[in-house]
């Protein structure tokens, strides 16, 4: 019973939070927003950041649909709260789940997220640490894919599997 009460308390505390944009943080970008109009402005900003060149440009189309659905759910619950209605436990849990789900997608596709890996350079047994942002790694991957496609177009006989 105490665990359930703790979960409900945590959900209530988090129910007053919404998304924000924290430029240099590894933590979820969550800020307290209880005003539906303020949340709407924030969602518009985050949607712009999911466009080409934005911080979250690598959010996939199916993830974007999910994030937008989460935004709509949170927006409707904030509007319900603003009208004076109290949220029941299921609605609080829904809001908490929607916030966490969107934050997880944003964290995973954050172009500013730094990813480091240890590698042994060719000709050496001494590993080095190489760090890149998620955006840099995605651009490297995309340019490699484009290069391979172009090479296959230029010399199809080499890739035909004779």
Beta strands, then each sheet from edge to edge (+ up, - down):
strand 1: 17-19
strand 2: 30-32
strand 3: 114-120
strand 4: 127-133
sheet 1: 1+ 2-
sheet 2: 3+ 4-
end
